[in-house]
Amino acid sequence: MSIMLTGSVKERRHASTMNIDRLSTLDMLNVIHQDDALISDAITPFLPMIARVVDNAAATLSRGGRLTIVGAGSSGRMARQAAEDYAPGKHPVIAIVTDEDADRYERGAADLQAINFGEHDMMLALTVSGKTPWVWGAMRHAWSMGSPVAIVTTDAQSEAAQLASMVIAPELGADVVAGYANAKAGIAQRMILNMISTGLAVRTGRVYSNLRVDLEASSTKWLERQIAMVMEAGGCSRATAKAALESCNHSCKTAVLMVLTGLDAWKAHELLAQNNGFIRVALQEAP
């Protein structure tokens, strides 16, 4: 019995990989690798829009709002990872996700209402097709509140994209093998989210130079990372870094500022608070 491909699947077939099943393993992997390399090029035209998302998110957080990242299924798992990548512990970047309710439009709005999402918050929606009802419902609720809404999708003309003021929709082309779950879209989504979470960490004072200085001593492993970070940022010995951390209740940023300025824990903490937690700015104000 023959099985005819639907029009949409035919359109997604990659014209250059029709004979991939006849290639040697190495040649096959070269084809996949070369095609994946094009994903970064597809994202490049959207760098100004990604910068706009980061700046809007930073402004939202500075006013006491939250960045809420929403997604269903695999996009939901990406959303959760992006929120975790932003910073350790409790913070104002949160993920609202679903698996079983992806087809329920009204549930998307209800889930936003459950966290009291308001006009001072911002939404970043993840949806490959732009047609996921739950995501669309969540976006429409955010849009109705007058909140900033951004979207990462592959369809700039989708219903969901029409609800966003910031649209990131790289043109990725067909996957090397048709029928898988949007492999290239997943890679692009991850690359974009990495830029947003890292850029937002920088813009909210969680990075000094190119070092994460917001680490929390939640375990022995993270305590060791704190010590290593203070040593690197301050150019000091392990003993000095450990003593600084112990004297400021293991606030990594405070310890870094103490080592760099010679201030005691209280004065370093005060100086950071006066400069919104930015070590670079606090150093300019240090006596």
C-alpha positions as a Markdown table, in Angstrom:
| # | Residue | x | y | z |
|---|---|---|---|---|
| 1 | Met | 0.0 | 0.0 | 0.0 |
| 2 | Ser | 1.4 | 3.4 | -0.9 |
| 3 | Ile | 1.2 | 6.3 | 1.4 |
| 4 | Met | 1.0 | 9.8 | -0.1 |
| 5 | Leu | 2.6 | 12.7 | 1.7 |
| 6 | Thr | 0.4 | 15.6 | 2.6 |
| 7 | Gly | 1.2 | 19.0 | 0.9 |
| 8 | Ser | 2.6 | 20.4 | 4.2 |
| 9 | Val | 5.1 | 17.6 | 4.6 |
| 10 | Lys | 6.1 | 17.8 | 0.9 |
| 11 | Glu | 6.9 | 21.5 | 1.4 |
| 12 | Arg | 9.1 | 20.7 | 4.4 |
| 13 | Arg | 11.3 | 18.2 | 2.5 |
| 14 | His | 14.9 | 19.5 | 2.2 |
| 15 | Ala | 15.8 | 19.7 | -1.5 |
| 16 | Ser | 19.5 | 19.0 | -0.8 |
| 17 | Thr | 19.1 | 15.9 | 1.3 |
| 18 | Met | 17.0 | 13.6 | -0.8 |
| 19 | Asn | 19.8 | 11.1 | -0.9 |
| 20 | Ile | 20.9 | 11.3 | 2.7 |
| 21 | Asp | 20.1 | 7.6 | 3.2 |
| 22 | Arg | 22.7 | 6.7 | 0.6 |
| 23 | Leu | 25.6 | 8.6 | 2.2 |
| 24 | Ser | 28.3 | 7.2 | 4.4 |
| 25 | Thr | 27.9 | 8.0 | 8.1 |
| 26 | Leu | 30.6 | 10.7 | 8.0 |
| 27 | Asp | 29.2 | 12.3 | 4.8 |
| 28 | Met | 25.7 | 12.2 | 6.3 |
| 29 | Leu | 26.9 | 13.9 | 9.5 |
| 30 | Asn | 28.7 | 16.6 | 7.5 |
| 31 | Val | 25.5 | 17.4 | 5.7 |
| 32 | Ile | 23.6 | 17.7 | 9.0 |
| 33 | His | 26.4 | 19.8 | 10.5 |
| 34 | Gln | 26.6 | 22.2 | 7.5 |
| 35 | Asp | 22.8 | 22.6 | 7.6 |
| 36 | Asp | 22.8 | 23.3 | 11.3 |
| 37 | Ala | 25.5 | 26.0 | 10.8 |
| 38 | Leu | 23.0 | 28.0 | 8.8 |
| 39 | Ile | 20.7 | 28.4 | 11.8 |
| 40 | Ser | 22.9 | 31.1 | 13.3 |
| 41 | Asp | 22.8 | 33.0 | 10.0 |
| 42 | Ala | 19.0 | 32.8 | 10.1 |
| 43 | Ile | 19.0 | 34.4 | 13.6 |
| 44 | Thr | 21.4 | 37.2 | 12.7 |
| 45 | Pro | 18.7 | 39.6 | 11.2 |
| 46 | Phe | 16.8 | 39.3 | 14.4 |
| 47 | Leu | 19.6 | 40.4 | 16.7 |
| 48 | Pro | 18.1 | 44.0 | 17.0 |
| 49 | Met | 14.8 | 42.5 | 18.0 |
| 50 | Ile | 16.4 | 40.1 | 20.5 |
| 51 | Ala | 18.2 | 43.2 | 22.0 |
| 52 | Arg | 14.8 | 44.9 | 22.3 |
| 53 | Val | 13.4 | 41.9 | 24.1 |
| 54 | Val | 16.4 | 41.9 | 26.6 |
| 55 | Asp | 16.1 | 45.7 | 27.2 |
| 56 | Asn | 12.3 | 45.5 | 27.7 |
| 57 | Ala | 12.7 | 42.6 | 30.1 |
| 58 | Ala | 15.5 | 44.4 | 32.0 |
| 59 | Ala | 13.2 | 47.5 | 32.3 |
| 60 | Thr | 10.3 | 45.3 | 33.5 |
| 61 | Leu | 12.4 | 43.7 | 36.2 |
| 62 | Ser | 13.8 | 47.1 | 37.3 |
| 63 | Arg | 10.2 | 48.3 | 37.9 |
| 64 | Gly | 9.4 | 45.3 | 40.0 |
| 65 | Gly | 7.7 | 43.3 | 37.3 |
| 66 | Arg | 8.3 | 39.7 | 36.1 |
| 67 | Leu | 9.3 | 38.2 | 32.9 |
| 68 | Thr | 7.0 | 35.2 | 32.3 |
| 69 | Ile | 8.1 | 32.7 | 29.7 |
| 70 | Val | 5.3 | 30.5 | 28.4 |
| 71 | Gly | 5.4 | 27.4 | 26.3 |
| 72 | Ala | 3.7 | 24.0 | 25.8 |
| 73 | Gly | 5.4 | 20.6 | 25.3 |
| 74 | Ser | 9.0 | 20.9 | 24.2 |
| 75 | Ser | 8.7 | 24.7 | 24.1 |
| 76 | Gly | 7.6 | 24.5 | 27.7 |
| 77 | Arg | 10.7 | 22.6 | 28.7 |
| 78 | Met | 12.8 | 25.2 | 26.9 |
| 79 | Ala | 10.9 | 27.9 | 28.9 |
| 80 | Arg | 11.6 | 26.2 | 32.2 |
| 81 | Gln | 15.3 | 25.8 | 31.3 |
| 82 | Ala | 15.6 | 29.4 | 30.3 |
| 83 | Ala | 14.2 | 30.6 | 33.6 |
| 84 | Glu | 16.6 | 28.4 | 35.5 |
| 85 | Asp | 19.5 | 29.6 | 33.4 |
| 86 | Tyr | 18.8 | 33.2 | 34.2 |
| 87 | Ala | 19.7 | 32.9 | 37.9 |
| 88 | Pro | 19.7 | 30.5 | 40.8 |
| 89 | Gly | 17.0 | 30.5 | 43.5 |
| 90 | Lys | 13.9 | 32.6 | 43.5 |
| 91 | His | 13.8 | 35.4 | 41.1 |
| 92 | Pro | 11.4 | 37.4 | 38.8 |
| 93 | Val | 12.0 | 35.3 | 35.7 |
| 94 | Ile | 9.4 | 32.5 | 35.7 |
| 95 | Ala | 8.2 | 29.8 | 33.4 |
| 96 | Ile | 4.5 | 28.9 | 33.0 |
| 97 | Val | 4.2 | 25.7 | 31.0 |
| 98 | Thr | 1.8 | 22.9 | 30.1 |
| 99 | Asp | 1.8 | 19.5 | 28.4 |
| 100 | Glu | -1.7 | 18.1 | 28.7 |
| 101 | Asp | -3.6 | 21.4 | 28.2 |
| 102 | Ala | -1.8 | 22.6 | 25.0 |
| 103 | Asp | -5.1 | 22.4 | 23.1 |
| 104 | Arg | -7.1 | 24.4 | 25.6 |
| 105 | Tyr | -7.2 | 28.1 | 24.8 |
| 106 | Glu | -9.1 | 29.1 | 27.9 |
| 107 | Arg | -6.6 | 27.3 | 30.1 |
| 108 | Gly | -3.8 | 29.5 | 28.9 |
| 109 | Ala | -5.5 | 32.6 | 30.1 |
| 110 | Ala | -6.5 | 30.9 | 33.4 |
| 111 | Asp | -2.9 | 30.0 | 34.1 |
| 112 | Leu | -1.9 | 33.6 | 33.7 |
| 113 | Gln | -4.6 | 34.8 | 36.0 |
| 114 | Ala | -3.6 | 32.2 | 38.6 |
| 115 | Ile | -0.2 | 34.0 | 39.0 |
| 116 | Asn | -1.8 | 37.4 | 38.9 |
| 117 | Phe | -0.1 | 38.4 | 35.7 |
| 118 | Gly | -0.5 | 42.1 | 35.3 |
| 119 | Glu | 0.3 | 45.1 | 33.2 |
| 120 | His | 3.7 | 45.6 | 34.9 |
| 121 | Asp | 4.8 | 42.1 | 33.9 |
| 122 | Met | 6.2 | 41.0 | 30.5 |
| 123 | Met | 5.6 | 37.8 | 28.5 |
| 124 | Leu | 7.9 | 35.9 | 26.2 |
| 125 | Ala | 6.0 | 33.2 | 24.3 |
| 126 | Leu | 7.6 | 30.2 | 22.7 |
| 127 | Thr | 5.6 | 28.4 | 20.0 |
| 128 | Val | 7.1 | 26.9 | 16.9 |
| 129 | Ser | 4.0 | 26.9 | 14.8 |
| 130 | Gly | 2.3 | 30.0 | 16.4 |
| 131 | Lys | -0.9 | 28.0 | 16.5 |
| 132 | Thr | -0.8 | 26.3 | 20.0 |
| 133 | Pro | -4.2 | 27.3 | 21.6 |
| 134 | Trp | -2.9 | 27.4 | 25.2 |
| 135 | Val | 0.0 | 29.7 | 24.2 |
| 136 | Trp | -2.4 | 31.9 | 22.2 |
| 137 | Gly | -4.8 | 32.1 | 25.1 |
| 138 | Ala | -2.0 | 33.1 | 27.5 |
| 139 | Met | -0.7 | 35.7 | 25.0 |
| 140 | Arg | -4.2 | 37.2 | 24.5 |
| 141 | His | -4.6 | 37.6 | 28.2 |
| 142 | Ala | -1.2 | 39.4 | 28.4 |
| 143 | Trp | -2.1 | 41.5 | 25.4 |
| 144 | Ser | -5.4 | 42.5 | 27.0 |
| 145 | Met | -3.6 | 43.7 | 30.1 |
| 146 | Gly | -1.4 | 46.0 | 28.0 |
| 147 | Ser | 1.7 | 44.1 | 28.9 |
| 148 | Pro | 4.8 | 43.9 | 26.6 |
| 149 | Val | 4.6 | 40.6 | 24.7 |
| 150 | Ala | 7.4 | 39.0 | 22.7 |
| 151 | Ile | 7.3 | 35.7 | 20.8 |
| 152 | Val | 9.8 | 33.2 | 19.4 |
| 153 | Thr | 8.3 | 31.3 | 16.5 |
| 154 | Thr | 8.8 | 30.2 | 13.0 |
| 155 | Asp | 5.7 | 31.8 | 11.6 |
| 156 | Ala | 5.7 | 35.6 | 11.7 |
| 157 | Gln | 2.1 | 35.6 | 10.2 |
| 158 | Ser | 0.6 | 33.2 | 12.8 |
| 159 | Glu | -2.4 | 34.2 | 15.0 |
| 160 | Ala | -0.1 | 34.2 | 18.0 |
| 161 | Ala | 2.5 | 36.5 | 16.3 |
| 162 | Gln | -0.2 | 39.1 | 15.7 |
| 163 | Leu | -0.6 | 39.5 | 19.4 |
| 164 | Ala | 3.1 | 40.3 | 20.0 |
| 165 | Ser | 4.9 | 43.7 | 19.7 |
| 166 | Met | 8.2 | 41.9 | 19.5 |
| 167 | Val | 8.4 | 39.0 | 17.0 |
| 168 | Ile | 11.5 | 36.8 | 16.5 |
| 169 | Ala | 10.8 | 34.5 | 13.6 |
| 170 | Pro | 14.0 | 33.3 | 11.8 |
| 171 | Glu | 13.5 | 31.6 | 8.5 |
| 172 | Leu | 15.1 | 28.2 | 9.0 |
| 173 | Gly | 14.1 | 26.2 | 6.0 |
| 174 | Ala | 13.3 | 22.5 | 6.0 |
| 175 | Asp | 14.8 | 20.0 | 8.4 |
| 176 | Val | 17.4 | 17.6 | 7.0 |
| 177 | Val | 14.9 | 14.8 | 7.5 |
| 178 | Ala | 11.2 | 15.5 | 7.3 |
| 179 | Gly | 8.9 | 14.1 | 10.0 |
| 180 | Tyr | 10.9 | 14.8 | 13.1 |
| 181 | Ala | 9.7 | 17.3 | 15.7 |
| 182 | Asn | 11.1 | 20.6 | 14.2 |
| 183 | Ala | 14.7 | 19.9 | 15.0 |
| 184 | Lys | 16.0 | 23.1 | 13.6 |
| 185 | Ala | 13.3 | 25.2 | 15.3 |
| 186 | Gly | 14.3 | 23.6 | 18.6 |
| 187 | Ile | 18.0 | 24.5 | 18.1 |
| 188 | Ala | 17.2 | 28.1 | 17.1 |
| 189 | Gln | 14.8 | 28.5 | 20.0 |
| 190 | Arg | 17.6 | 27.3 | 22.4 |
| 191 | Met | 20.1 | 29.7 | 20.9 |
| 192 | Ile | 17.8 | 32.7 | 21.1 |
| 193 | Leu | 16.8 | 31.9 | 24.7 |
| 194 | Asn | 20.5 | 31.5 | 25.7 |
| 195 | Met | 21.1 | 35.1 | 24.3 |
| 196 | Ile | 18.1 | 36.4 | 26.2 |
| 197 | Ser | 18.8 | 34.8 | 29.5 |
| 198 | Thr | 22.5 | 35.7 | 29.4 |
| 199 | Gly | 21.9 | 39.2 | 28.2 |
| 200 | Leu | 19.3 | 39.8 | 30.9 |
| 201 | Ala | 21.6 | 38.5 | 33.5 |
| 202 | Val | 24.2 | 41.0 | 32.4 |
| 203 | Arg | 21.7 | 43.9 | 32.2 |
| 204 | Thr | 20.4 | 43.2 | 35.7 |
| 205 | Gly | 23.8 | 43.2 | 37.4 |
| 206 | Arg | 24.2 | 39.5 | 37.8 |
| 207 | Val | 27.5 | 39.5 | 35.8 |
| 208 | Tyr | 30.8 | 41.3 | 36.6 |
| 209 | Ser | 33.2 | 41.3 | 33.7 |
| 210 | Asn | 32.3 | 38.0 | 32.2 |
| 211 | Leu | 31.7 | 36.2 | 35.5 |
| 212 | Arg | 28.5 | 35.1 | 37.1 |
| 213 | Val | 28.5 | 36.8 | 40.5 |
| 214 | Asp | 25.0 | 35.9 | 41.7 |
| 215 | Leu | 25.8 | 32.4 | 42.7 |
| 216 | Glu | 24.2 | 31.0 | 45.9 |
| 217 | Ala | 25.8 | 28.7 | 48.3 |
| 218 | Ser | 23.0 | 26.2 | 48.2 |
| 219 | Ser | 25.3 | 23.2 | 48.4 |
| 220 | Thr | 29.0 | 22.4 | 48.9 |
| 221 | Lys | 29.4 | 22.3 | 45.1 |
| 222 | Trp | 28.0 | 25.8 | 44.7 |
| 223 | Leu | 30.0 | 27.1 | 47.7 |
| 224 | Glu | 33.2 | 26.0 | 45.9 |
| 225 | Arg | 32.0 | 27.8 | 42.8 |
| 226 | Gln | 31.4 | 30.9 | 44.8 |
| 227 | Ile | 35.0 | 30.7 | 46.2 |
| 228 | Ala | 36.4 | 30.2 | 42.7 |
| 229 | Met | 34.4 | 33.1 | 41.3 |
| 230 | Val | 35.6 | 35.5 | 44.1 |
| 231 | Met | 39.2 | 34.4 | 43.6 |
| 232 | Glu | 38.9 | 35.0 | 39.8 |
| 233 | Ala | 37.1 | 38.4 | 40.0 |
| 234 | Gly | 39.2 | 39.7 | 42.9 |
| 235 | Gly | 42.6 | 38.1 | 41.9 |
| 236 | Cys | 42.9 | 36.9 | 45.5 |
| 237 | Ser | 43.9 | 33.7 | 47.3 |
| 238 | Arg | 41.4 | 31.0 | 48.3 |
| 239 | Ala | 41.8 | 32.0 | 52.0 |
| 240 | Thr | 40.9 | 35.6 | 51.2 |
| 241 | Ala | 37.9 | 34.7 | 49.1 |
| 242 | Lys | 36.6 | 32.2 | 51.7 |
| 243 | Ala | 37.0 | 34.8 | 54.5 |
| 244 | Ala | 35.2 | 37.5 | 52.5 |
| 245 | Leu | 32.3 | 35.1 | 51.8 |
| 246 | Glu | 32.0 | 34.0 | 55.4 |
| 247 | Ser | 31.9 | 37.6 | 56.6 |
| 248 | Cys | 29.0 | 38.6 | 54.3 |
| 249 | Asn | 26.8 | 35.6 | 54.7 |
| 250 | His | 28.0 | 34.1 | 51.4 |
| 251 | Ser | 26.8 | 37.0 | 49.2 |
| 252 | Cys | 29.0 | 36.4 | 46.2 |
| 253 | Lys | 28.7 | 40.0 | 44.8 |
| 254 | Thr | 29.4 | 41.5 | 48.2 |
| 255 | Ala | 32.4 | 39.4 | 48.7 |
| 256 | Val | 33.8 | 40.4 | 45.2 |
| 257 | Leu | 33.3 | 44.1 | 46.0 |
| 258 | Met | 35.0 | 43.6 | 49.4 |
| 259 | Val | 38.1 | 42.0 | 47.8 |
| 260 | Leu | 38.3 | 44.6 | 45.1 |
| 261 | Thr | 37.9 | 47.7 | 47.4 |
| 262 | Gly | 39.0 | 46.6 | 50.8 |
| 263 | Leu | 35.6 | 47.6 | 52.3 |
| 264 | Asp | 34.1 | 45.6 | 55.1 |
| 265 | Ala | 30.9 | 43.5 | 54.5 |
| 266 | Trp | 28.4 | 46.1 | 55.7 |
| 267 | Lys | 29.9 | 49.0 | 53.6 |
| 268 | Ala | 30.2 | 46.8 | 50.6 |
| 269 | His | 26.6 | 45.6 | 50.9 |
| 270 | Glu | 25.4 | 49.2 | 51.3 |
| 271 | Leu | 27.4 | 50.4 | 48.3 |
| 272 | Leu | 25.9 | 47.6 | 46.2 |
| 273 | Ala | 22.4 | 48.5 | 47.3 |
| 274 | Gln | 23.0 | 52.1 | 46.4 |
| 275 | Asn | 24.0 | 51.0 | 42.9 |
| 276 | Asn | 21.2 | 48.5 | 42.2 |
| 277 | Gly | 23.6 | 45.5 | 42.7 |
| 278 | Phe | 25.9 | 46.4 | 39.8 |
| 279 | Ile | 29.5 | 45.8 | 40.9 |
| 280 | Arg | 31.0 | 47.8 | 38.0 |
| 281 | Val | 29.0 | 50.9 | 38.9 |
| 282 | Ala | 29.7 | 50.4 | 42.7 |
| 283 | Leu | 33.4 | 50.4 | 42.0 |
| 284 | Gln | 33.2 | 53.8 | 40.5 |
| 285 | Glu | 31.5 | 55.1 | 43.7 |
| 286 | Ala | 33.9 | 53.3 | 46.1 |
| 287 | Pro | 36.1 | 55.5 | 48.3 |
